[in-house]
Amino acid sequence: MYRTHLDQNRAPIYEALETFRRMRVVPFDVPGHKHGRGNPELTAFLGQQCVGVDVNSMKPLDNLCHPVSVIREAEELAADAFGAANAFLMVGGTTSSVQSMVLTACKRGDEIILPRNVHRSVINALVLCGAVPVYVNPEVDQHLGISLGMQREQVAKAIAEHPKAVAVLVNNPTYYGICSDLRAIVRMAHDAGMLCLADEAHGTHFYFGGGLPVSAMAAGADMAAVSMHKSGGSLTQSSLLLTGPKVHAGYVRQIINLTQTTSGSYLLMSSLDISRRNLALRGREVFHKVADMAEYARQEINAVGGYYAFGRELLNGNSIFDFDTTKLSVHTLDIGLAGIEVYDILRDEYDIQIEFGDIGNILAYLSMGDRAQELERLVSALAEIKRRYQKDGTGLLDQEYVEPEVVTSPQEAFYAEKISLPLEESKGRVCSEFVMCYPPGIPLLAPGERITDEILEHIRYSKEKGCSMTGSEDPDLLRINVLA
Ligand SMILES: Cc1ncc(COP(=O)(O)O)c(C=O)c1O
């Protein structure tokens, strides 16, 4: 079992809901479905067990906006399990955790140092609070075409050139499982009087596994946004925000309450509570198995030939300081197919839904719910796809990351006077909205960035290969908003 100070067998929100269920309280409060009775179709679909605890806050169940009893206890248990000073249950996805983290650290005009291959939620937060990004362009692996972690020297340079910046934000890890040297970056940030924030949307399991990269809290970071609903096993949209000892928890709560619902879902909160208990009690064993499965799949996929399922052999001591061995990322270009093409074939012809495919790679997300037989199916589908579809890769784009030219801050660009132009007439203009493939949701263009030939080519290619393009006001991305 994971060593903590509190009794991790407890799950206070879950326990309070079980007690509430037994009490048969007569509901003259919201939600209006009244434990499901008012909406039989929904009850038939989700089950009485589920709708019966879809309730609103009340004294015995506490209140997410101002926790004093069972939610507070659940948060204390989460902080204890994750080695944080404080933990906040979040119900607006890890987007809400990331945004609360950035809004806590930054005010209008503050500079924040971050890699450009961040999720859109980070740049959204800059639109909301008016902070100014100082981008550290990540190193790029030329063969795989993916962006890596931040190099220590690049972070040091950004800190030296922007000594008034308030924080450094790090992806721990990237979607592909690649980690920067987090401990060193935390040290550099702290030496310069800055906070260190970690987007750990893909790193929940780092807190519980053996042989996995260091977690943000263990590395001494000040805040971390942790997607419990990804590798942690909780319900979609539930998340955690963790803070270290230097961060004022009361202020964080006020920031969270600027945008958080006043009707926090008990389905989401209880799922966080139960999942945290599971991770604390069994996480080490679970993630050991997941890493073993991923390693097995890597070997099998590499034995097929053509594909490259990458792993720890990529480590370079700096921009790939560590690698999350539970991630199963596969380079596909050498069989002549873009990642997105393999992603679509897997779903359309093999009924296999993977996490995403992009220009040159696919990512199959492995977690506690996976079994060896499904992995076998994935491996044999990939082998068959190679046999049936392999082609000459001429003309395929091979680089995922396009270095941005930042002209104005995201907030300034987002709220500026703008006009809508046909995409093909937008070259040279400054974009005032987001454009990205989703997933992974890393903007190709963010508000305030110049639209270049390279970016237009990337958008055209991604559309042609079937990527879901999102972010723009025009859902078909035939037009784009630019500064007037
Ligand atoms: C790196 C990263 N950060 C933040 C998020 C936001 O998470 P959510 O979808 O839970 O809002 C994601 C989502 O995929 C992500 O990949």
The ligand as an SDF file (V2000), in Angstrom:
LIG
                    3D

 16 16  0  0  0  0  0  0  0  0999 V2000
   -2.0590   18.3100  -21.6630 C   0  0  0  0  0  0  0  0  0  0  0  0
   -3.5150   18.5290  -21.3680 C   0  0  0  0  0  0  0  0  0  0  0  0
   -3.8610   19.4570  -20.4670 N   0  0  0  0  0  0  0  0  0  0  0  0
   -5.1450   19.6890  -20.1510 C   0  0  0  0  0  0  0  0  0  0  0  0
   -6.1650   18.9740  -20.7360 C   0  0  0  0  0  0  0  0  0  0  0  0
   -7.5900   19.3010  -20.3820 C   0  0  0  0  0  0  0  0  0  0  0  0
   -8.2320   18.2300  -19.8190 O   0  0  0  0  0  0  0  0  0  0  0  0
   -9.8270   18.0660  -19.8170 P   0  0  0  0  0  0  0  0  0  0  0  0
  -10.2000   17.5230  -21.1580 O   0  0  0  0  0  0  0  0  0  0  0  0
  -10.0830   17.1480  -18.6890 O   0  0  0  0  0  0  0  0  0  0  0  0
  -10.4360   19.4200  -19.6030 O   0  0  0  0  0  0  0  0  0  0  0  0
   -5.8450   17.9810  -21.6880 C   0  0  0  0  0  0  0  0  0  0  0  0
   -6.9060   17.2080  -22.3500 C   0  0  0  0  0  0  0  0  0  0  0  0
   -6.6850   16.3010  -23.0980 O   0  0  0  0  0  0  0  0  0  0  0  0
   -4.4790   17.7670  -22.0260 C   0  0  0  0  0  0  0  0  0  0  0  0
   -4.1310   16.8570  -22.9540 O   0  0  0  0  0  0  0  0  0  0  0  0
  1  2  1  0
  2  3  1  0
  2 15  2  0
  3  4  2  0
  4  5  1  0
  5  6  1  0
  5 12  2  0
  6  7  1  0
  7  8  1  0
  8  9  2  0
  8 10  1  0
  8 11  1  0
 12 13  1  0
 12 15  1  0
 13 14  2  0
 15 16  1  0
M  END
$$$$
